[in-house]
Amino acid sequence: MSKHQFDTKVIHAGVQRGFQERKTGAVNPPIYQSSTFHQDQLNQFGPFDYSRSGNPTRELVEETIAVLENGYKGFAFASGMAAISSAFLLLESGDHVVITKDVYGGTFRFVSQLLTQFSVDHTFVDMTNIEEIEKAIQPNTKVIYIETPANPLLQVTDIRAVVALAKANNALTFLDNTFMTPLYQNPLDLGVDIVLHSATKFLSGHSDIIAGLAVTNDEELAKKLQFAQNTFGAILGAHDSFTLLQGMKTLETRLEKSTKSATQIAEILANHDAIEKVYYPGLASHKGHDIHFSQATSGGAVLSFLLDEKIDSNRFVEQLELPVFAVSLGAVESILSHPATMSHAAMPPHERQARGIDDRLFRLSVGIENVDDLIEDLQQALKQAALVKNA
């Protein structure tokens, strides 16, 4: 389907490339809610035998993300962390990982507390600094792990530069593409080996499922990922696969509106007296802005901001009417999060402070509400929070 544009591919990709409902002609694929599948012969099984190893509904999701990311093969997992963990299972005892210090808290926890139990070492680096990455590479470095834009300060990594560095040192590159999605960024096209997604977020888009995806262009890596998926068993169920497929169909429609609103909100907050700093790749003032737009086509729908010291954080949250105050992002409703106590709570306080994750920092995932309503709500909440602090 390479000749088609993204908004066409996201509707038809899986059905065109993979399984089709031929018996009934159903436009929406069936939910194959079956753990096992009848086999007609003793010595020759059909394409599906047990749903941990493969399911027709899940296969559609996997085919769809492979098409959207211009990949060879995709894999659907029970969560974003299941996808990330399974990718790390490709490592062996004695290997070393170079990983961005500005990484999602769950990934930080996995690498620093669980992966070490299998004698896989790691080094956290500022991945906006290529020289620091190069210095961290060791003879046993097998993976360089990228998250760009990174969570929650939206730091930008030069994907091409890191890929070149990895290839020169016989290392693989993994990249978390959750914030940009394949609509805005295609890391496989830039030489990345495995692309990862928390499909819970923008790809699903409705705060209704937990899901993770992995995609690769390499046939050998695909075989290893498939083995890890089948053996580890953290697969996406049939019903959630169906729900994810429905959500992905509206990805462009949802994300384009959210991104347009996020840009407006970022520009207003950047000039607001109650805000000390705004982090958003779409702003020309954002560090890495030019690099970001050399490898992505949009600033995305997520921004973070640091409240001024005169603002009462608790009052600010309490006064908001529209954004839900919750963990996660990428939904039709705007979601305000507090990284220090939510996404990065797994990090010790000193690690958060070293990364600039202050207690006054908030992350806003902009939904598809009317942007004027969102702006008005943010402004009134900031006003109320300032009045309380100064009382």
C-alpha positions in Angstrom: 0.0 0.0 0.0 3.0 2.3 -0.3 1.4 4.3 -3.1 -1.4 5.5 -0.8 -1.3 8.4 1.7 -1.3 7.8 5.5 -5.0 8.5 6.0 -5.9 5.8 3.4 -3.4 3.3 4.8 -4.6 3.7 8.4 -8.1 2.6 7.3 -7.2 -0.3 4.9 -3.6 -1.4 5.8 -4.3 -4.6 7.8 -7.2 -5.8 5.7 -5.3 -5.3 2.5 -2.0 -6.9 3.6 -3.2 -9.5 6.0 -6.3 -11.4 6.9 -9.6 -10.6 5.1 -13.0 -11.7 6.1 -13.9 -13.6 2.9 -16.8 -15.7 4.1 -19.2 -12.9 4.9 -17.6 -9.7 3.5 -17.8 -8.0 6.9 -16.3 -4.5 6.8 -15.1 -4.8 10.4 -13.0 -7.9 11.1 -14.5 -10.4 13.5 -13.2 -10.7 17.1 -11.7 -14.2 17.2 -12.3 -14.7 20.9 -10.8 -18.2 20.8 -7.9 -19.7 22.8 -7.4 -22.6 20.4 -8.1 -23.6 16.8 -9.2 -26.9 15.2 -6.6 -28.6 13.0 -7.7 -30.7 10.0 -4.6 -32.9 9.8 -2.3 -34.8 12.2 1.0 -33.6 10.8 0.1 -30.3 9.2 -1.3 -27.4 11.3 -3.1 -24.4 9.9 -1.9 -20.8 10.3 -3.3 -20.6 13.9 -3.2 -23.1 16.6 -3.1 -21.3 20.0 -3.8 -17.6 20.5 -0.7 -16.9 22.5 1.2 -17.9 19.3 -1.1 -16.2 16.9 -4.6 -14.8 16.6 -6.4 -13.5 13.4 -7.6 -10.3 15.1 -4.2 -9.6 16.6 -2.6 -10.4 13.3 -4.6 -7.5 11.7 -3.2 -5.1 14.3 0.3 -6.3 13.6 0.0 -6.1 9.9 -1.4 -2.6 10.2 1.4 -1.1 12.4 3.9 -2.8 10.0 2.4 -0.9 7.1 2.1 2.4 8.9 5.8 2.3 10.1 7.0 1.0 6.7 8.2 -2.1 8.5 8.7 -5.8 7.7 6.7 -7.2 10.6 4.8 -5.9 13.7 4.0 -7.4 17.1 1.2 -6.6 19.5 1.7 -6.9 23.2 -0.4 -6.5 26.4 1.1 -3.1 27.2 3.8 -0.7 26.1 6.0 -2.0 28.8 5.4 -5.6 27.6 6.6 -4.5 24.1 9.7 -2.7 25.6 10.5 -5.6 27.9 10.2 -8.2 25.1 12.6 -6.1 22.9 15.1 -6.1 25.7 14.8 -9.9 26.0 16.9 -10.0 22.8 19.9 -9.1 25.0 22.1 -11.7 26.6 23.9 -11.8 30.0 27.0 -9.6 29.9 25.5 -7.1 27.3 25.4 -3.3 27.9 22.7 -0.8 27.0 23.1 3.0 26.4 19.8 4.6 27.2 18.5 8.2 27.3 18.4 9.5 30.9 15.1 11.3 29.9 13.2 8.0 29.6 9.7 7.0 30.7 9.6 6.0 34.4 8.5 2.4 33.6 11.4 1.9 31.3 13.8 3.4 33.8 12.5 0.9 36.4 12.8 -2.1 34.1 16.3 -1.3 33.0 17.7 -0.2 36.4 15.9 -2.8 38.7 15.0 -5.8 36.6 17.4 -6.0 33.6 20.4 -5.9 36.0 19.2 -9.2 37.5 20.1 -10.8 34.2 23.6 -9.2 34.3 22.7 -6.7 31.6 24.4 -3.4 32.4 23.3 0.1 31.4 24.5 3.7 31.2 22.1 6.6 31.2 23.2 9.5 29.0 22.0 12.9 27.8 20.9 11.8 24.4 20.9 15.3 23.1 24.7 15.2 23.3 26.2 12.8 20.7 29.6 13.0 22.3 28.3 11.8 25.6 26.6 8.9 23.8 29.8 8.0 22.0 31.8 8.1 25.3 29.3 5.8 27.0 29.6 3.0 24.3 31.5 0.0 25.5 32.8 -3.1 23.6 29.7 -5.0 24.9 27.2 -2.3 24.1 24.4 -4.0 22.1 21.6 -1.5 22.2 21.2 2.3 22.1 17.7 3.1 23.4 16.1 6.3 22.2 13.0 8.2 23.2 12.3 11.3 21.1 10.7 13.5 22.0 11.4 12.2 25.5 9.0 12.1 28.3 8.3 14.5 30.0 10.6 17.4 29.0 10.3 16.6 25.2 14.0 16.5 24.7 15.0 15.8 21.1 17.5 13.2 19.9 19.1 13.3 16.5 18.0 9.9 15.2 20.2 9.8 12.2 23.3 10.6 14.3 22.6 8.0 16.9 21.8 5.3 14.2 25.2 6.1 12.5 27.0 5.8 15.9 25.2 2.5 16.6 26.0 1.0 13.3 29.7 2.0 13.6 29.8 0.0 16.9 27.7 -3.0 15.8 24.9 -2.0 18.1 21.1 -2.0 17.6 18.8 1.0 18.0 15.5 0.8 19.8 13.2 3.9 19.6 10.0 4.7 21.6 7.8 6.5 19.0 4.7 6.8 21.3 4.6 10.6 21.3 4.9 11.1 17.5 3.2 8.0 16.2 3.8 6.8 12.6 1.7 9.8 11.4 4.5 12.2 12.3 7.7 10.2 12.6 9.0 7.0 10.9 12.2 5.9 12.6 12.6 2.7 10.6 13.1 4.9 7.5 16.0 6.6 9.4 17.7 3.3 10.1 16.3 2.4 13.6 16.1 -1.3 14.1 13.1 -1.7 16.4 10.3 0.9 16.9 8.2 0.6 20.0 4.8 2.1 20.9 2.6 2.4 23.9 -0.5 1.9 21.8 -2.6 2.7 24.9 -1.9 6.3 23.9 -2.5 8.0 20.6 -2.9 4.9 18.5 -5.9 3.8 20.5 -6.8 7.3 21.5 -9.8 6.6 23.8 -8.4 5.7 27.2 -10.1 2.3 26.9 -7.3 -0.3 26.4 -3.7 -1.1 27.4 -1.6 -2.2 24.5 2.0 -2.1 23.1 3.5 -2.5 19.7 6.9 -3.3 18.2 8.0 -3.1 14.6 11.1 -4.0 12.7 12.5 -4.0 9.2 14.9 -6.9 9.8 13.8 -10.4 9.1 16.2 -11.9 11.7 15.1 -9.5 14.4 11.5 -10.3 13.5 12.2 -14.0 14.2 13.7 -13.1 17.5 10.9 -10.8 18.5 8.3 -13.4 17.5 10.1 -16.0 19.7 10.2 -13.6 22.6 6.5 -12.7 22.2 5.5 -16.3 22.0 7.7 -17.4 24.9 7.1 -14.4 27.2 3.4 -14.6 26.4 2.4 -11.0 27.1 0.2 -10.8 24.0 -2.6 -8.4 23.1 -6.0 -10.2 23.5 -8.5 -10.4 20.6 -11.0 -8.0 22.0 -8.4 -5.3 22.7 -6.9 -5.9 19.3 -10.3 -5.2 17.7 -10.7 -2.0 19.9 -7.2 -0.8 18.9 -7.9 -1.3 15.2 -11.0 0.9 15.5 -9.0 3.6 17.3 -6.2 3.6 14.8 -8.6 4.3 12.0 -9.2 7.8 13.3 -5.6 8.5 14.3 -4.9 11.3 11.8 -8.3 13.0 12.3 -7.8 13.0 16.1 -4.1 13.8 16.3 -4.1 16.6 13.7 -6.8 18.5 15.7 -5.0 17.8 19.0 -1.7 19.0 17.6 -3.2 22.2 16.3 -4.6 23.0 19.7 -1.4 22.0 21.5 0.5 24.5 19.4 -1.9 27.3 20.3 -1.8 26.4 24.0 2.0 26.2 24.0 2.3 29.6 22.5 -0.1 31.2 25.0 1.5 29.5 28.0 5.0 30.5 26.8 4.0 34.1 27.3 2.0 33.6 30.5 3.2 35.2 33.8 2.2 32.1 35.7 4.4 29.8 33.7 8.1 29.7 34.2 8.9 27.5 31.1 7.1 25.6 28.4 8.6 22.4 26.8 7.1 21.8 23.3 9.0 20.8 20.1 6.7 22.9 18.0 8.0 26.1 19.6 11.0 27.7 17.8 12.5 28.3 21.2 12.5 24.6 22.1 16.0 23.1 22.3 16.3 20.7 19.4 13.4 22.3 17.4 15.4 22.2 14.1 16.6 18.6 14.6 13.1 17.5 15.5 11.6 18.9 12.3 14.4 17.3 10.2 13.1 13.9 11.3 9.4 14.5 12.2 6.6 16.5 10.6 4.9 18.0 13.6 5.4 19.1 17.2 2.8 16.7 18.4 0.0 17.0 20.9 1.9 16.8 24.2 3.5 19.7 26.0 4.9 20.2 29.5 5.2 23.4 31.6 6.8 24.5 34.8 4.5 26.6 37.0 5.9 29.7 38.5 6.7 29.6 42.2 3.9 31.9 43.0 1.3 29.4 41.7 -0.3 27.0 44.1 0.0 23.6 42.3 -2.8 21.9 44.2 -5.2 24.8 43.7 -4.3 24.8 40.0 -5.3 21.2 39.6 -8.4 21.5 41.7 -9.7 24.5 39.6 -9.4 22.9 36.2 -12.7 21.7 34.8 -11.8 20.1 31.4 -8.6 18.2 31.4 -8.8 15.1 33.5 -6.0 14.8 36.1 -4.7 11.3 35.5 -1.9 9.0 34.4 -1.5 8.5 30.6 -1.9 10.6 27.5 -3.0 10.5 23.9 -6.8 10.4 24.3 -9.7 12.3 22.9 -10.0 14.0 26.3 -7.2 16.3 27.4 -5.2 14.7 30.2 -3.1 16.7 32.7 -0.4 14.7 34.5 2.1 15.3 37.2 5.3 13.5 36.2 6.9 13.5 39.7 4.0 11.5 41.2 2.8 9.7 38.1 4.8 8.7 35.0 8.2 9.1 36.8 7.2 8.1 40.3 9.5 5.0 39.9 12.5 7.3 39.8 14.1 8.3 43.1 13.7 12.0 43.9 17.3 12.7 43.3 17.1 11.1 39.9 14.1 13.2 39.0 15.8 16.4 40.1 18.9 15.5 38.1 16.6 15.3 35.0 14.7 18.5 35.7 11.5 16.8 36.7 10.5 19.3 39.3 7.4 19.1 41.5 6.1 22.1 39.7 6.2 20.4 36.3 3.0 19.3 34.6 2.5 17.5 31.3 -0.6 18.2 29.2 -1.8 15.9 26.5 -4.2 17.9 24.5 -7.4 16.3 23.4 -10.0 17.2 20.7 -12.1 19.6 22.8 -12.6 23.1 21.5 -9.3 24.9 21.9 -10.8 28.1 23.1 -12.6 26.3 26.0 -9.3 24.6 27.0 -7.4 27.9 26.9 -10.1 29.6 29.0 -10.1 26.8 31.5 -6.3 26.8 31.9 -6.2 30.6 32.3 -8.9 30.7 35.0 -7.2 27.9 36.9 -3.9 29.7 36.8 -5.6 32.9 38.0 -7.3 31.2 40.9 -4.1 29.4 41.9 -2.2 32.6 41.9 -4.8 34.4 44.0 -4.6 31.6 46.7 -0.8 31.7 46.8 -0.8 35.4 47.2 -3.6 35.6 49.8 
